[in-house]
Amino acid sequence: MPKQKNTATSLSALKKELNRHANPDKAVVLRRFFKTAKGEYGEGDRFMGVVVPDIRRVAKRFHTLDLDSVLSLLRSPTHEERLCALLIMVDDHAKGDSLTREKIYRAYLANTRFINNWDLVDLTAPQIVGQHLADKPRDVLYRLAGSKLLWDRRIAVLACFWFIRQSDCTDILELTKKLMADRHDLIHKSLGWMLREVGKRCSEKTLTTFLDEHAPDMPRTMLRYSIERLDEKKRRHYLALPRR
């Protein structure tokens, strides 16, 4: 299907459609949930109070927007508009030819400052960055992991979810070692989550071998997330290991 030509009207219509689903009471809850107060990781983010299923429906309806219009939406100060833009990018990346996928991947990485909360990362990084790099060199993940921007680091971690689903666990184990000393709780949680998936989708032995070496150095939150699927005896064992 050809892209819509009247992009200004289409973008305006998309915003109106999102606004139709807005709920001020829900917006208050979301501002608290996504930590938008001064000094918190989502400081200053704006919410309309639109739930994710409604955002997905709007994204699907307006999937023919051209990339420039989608990127304009991604730069919105409103959280739900940014998520809608990203979900359109995910859909276009999945359905596009190699040139389209490359453009979306590059645009995504060029705009990570707008992919600035954990839900925006988690719902898109595996499908855009991870899928794109599945058969390519993955040096960019290690560059992102070294970024000062929290969301770049989380993108590096969540991109690996795509590989883990294919039982490819090498990069997430290397990135975990690189990011183990990260100071942010959102990185600890994401790494613990991915390690848990290693145990589920690669093998429990792969996970426990890694834990045998690194558990004493892992932040407590990361460790607790990583061992959730282990039996009680193993969980107690790793939690009891002396800290280094």
N, C-alpha and C positions, 0 to 999 in steps of 0.2 A: 504494500500500500504506500503511495507517495506521501511524503511529509506535507503537513498543512502549510499553505503559503502565507496565510494571514496570521503570522505568529503572534503579533501583539494582541489581536483579538482572542486567539486561542489561549494565550497565557493569562489574559484577563479572565477568560471564562473558567479556566482551571482554578484560579484563586477564588472566584466567586463560588464555585462548586465546593471547594474546601470550606469556605466560610459558612456555607449552608449547613455543614455538619458541626459547626463550632458549638462548644458548650462551656460557658464561663465558669461554672462550678468545677467541671473536669479540668479546666485550665489551671485552676488554683492547686488542685491535687498534683497535676503533672509538674508544676513549677517546684513543688516540694520534692517530689519523687526524683526529679532529675537535677536536684541540687543547684538551683539558680540563684541562691542568696550570695551576698558579697563574700568573696573569699572561697566560695565553693567551686567545684570543677566546671559547673555549668553556669557560672555567674552571668547574669544579664540576659539569658536566653528567654525568648518570648514564646508563649503557647496560646493556641486558640482553643484547645480542648477537643481535638479531633482524635478519635481512636484509630489504631493501626488498620483494622479491617476496612474502615471507610477511606483511609488514605490509599490503601491498595486499590480499592474500586475506582477512585478518582485517577490514580496513576494509569490504570488499565484503560480507562476511557480516553485519556489524553496521551496515549503512547505514541502518537504520530508527531508530537512536537519535535522540531529540529533541535540539534544538540546545543546550539547557541541559546535558544530559549530555555532549554532545560538548565543550562549553566547559570543563566540569569536567575532562575528560580532557586538554584542551589545557593546563591549568594544572598538569599532572603534572610532577614533577621528573625523570621518566624520558623520555629522548629519543624512544624508539620509540613510547611512548604519545602524545606530542605529535604525532609524525608521523602516527600512525594517525588521530587526531582531525582533523588538517588534510586528510588524504585523504578522509575522510568529507565534510568541508565542500566540497571540490572537486567530489565526485560530486553532492552535493545542490544545489550552485550550478548545475552543468551541467544538471540535470534539473528544477530547480524553476521555479515561476512567478515573475513579476516581484517579488512581495512576498517570497517565499522568498529570491530572489537578493539583494534589498536587505538583508534581515536578516543573511544570511551575510557579505556584504561589510562591513557596519557592525561586526559582531562580530569579524571578522578584523582590521580596523584598530584596534579598541578593545583588542586583545590582542596587539599586535606584540611586547611584551616577552617573550612566551612562544614567539614564532616566531624563535628566537634561535640559529640556526646556518644556514649557507649552504644546506644541503640542504633544510631546512624552508621556506626562502624560495623556492628555485629550483623546487621541485616544486609550488608552490601560487600564488605571486604572479601569474604570467601568467594562470592560469585563473580566479582569483577577482578580483583587482584589475584586471588588464589587460582581461579579457573584459568585466567590469562597466562599465568606463569607455570601451569601444569607441565608443559612440554618445553619450557624455556629456562635459561639461567635465572637464578633467584637471588642474585647479589643485591637487588633493590631491597629485599626484605631486611638485610643486615644493615643497609644504610638507614632505612626507616627505624629500625630498632635502636640506632644510635642517635636519633633525632631528639632535640629538646622538647618537641611538641608531643604531649601525651598521646594525642590521637594518632600520630604517625606510628608510635610504638605499638599501640593497640591494633592498628591496621596490620602491622607486620605479624602479630600473633594470630589474629583472626583469619588472615589469609591462609594460614597453615591448616585451617579446618578443612579446606577443600582437599588438601593432600592427605590429611588423616583419614578422610572418608574413603580414600583410595588405598588405605593401608600403607601410606608413605609417611613415616614419622620422623625422618632424619632431621628436617629443618626445624621442627618445633622443639626437638630435644636440644639442638644447638642454640636456638634462640632463647630457650629457657635458661641455659647456662649464662648466656650473655646478659639477660635481663633479671637474673635472680636477685641482684642487689638494687633493683629499681625501687624508688621510694614511694611509688604511688600504689594505693590499694587496688585501683582498677586494673593495673597490670598484674598484680599478684593474683587477683580473681580470674583474669582471663587465662593466665598461664596454668593455674590449677585446673581450670575447666578443660583446657586442651590436653593436659596430662591425663585427666580422667578419661577423655575420649581416646587417648593412646591405648590405655588399658582395655577399653571396650572394643575398639575397631582394629587395632594392630594386634596386640596381645598383652595379657596381664604380665607376662614375663618381661616384656619390653619395659613396661612401667616399673615393675618392682626392681629390676636391675638398675634403672635410673635412680629410683628412690634410695636404694642401698648405698649409692655413692653420694647423692646430693641432698637427701632429706634433712640432715642436720644443719644445712646451710639455707634451707628454704624458709621464707617468711611463713608464719603460722597459718595465715589465711590460705596461702597457696597450697601448703601441705594438706590442710583439711579438705579443700576442694578436690585435690588430686586423688585422695584415698577413699572418696565417698562410696565407690563401687566395690571396694575390697571387703573381705569378710572381717568380722569384728576382731579376731585375733591379730590379723595383719594391721588393721587400723591402730590398735593399741600398741603394737610393736613400733610402728613408725612415729607415733605421737610420743612414745617414751624415749626415743633416742636422744642422747644429750646434745644440746646445741653447740655449734662450733663458733 
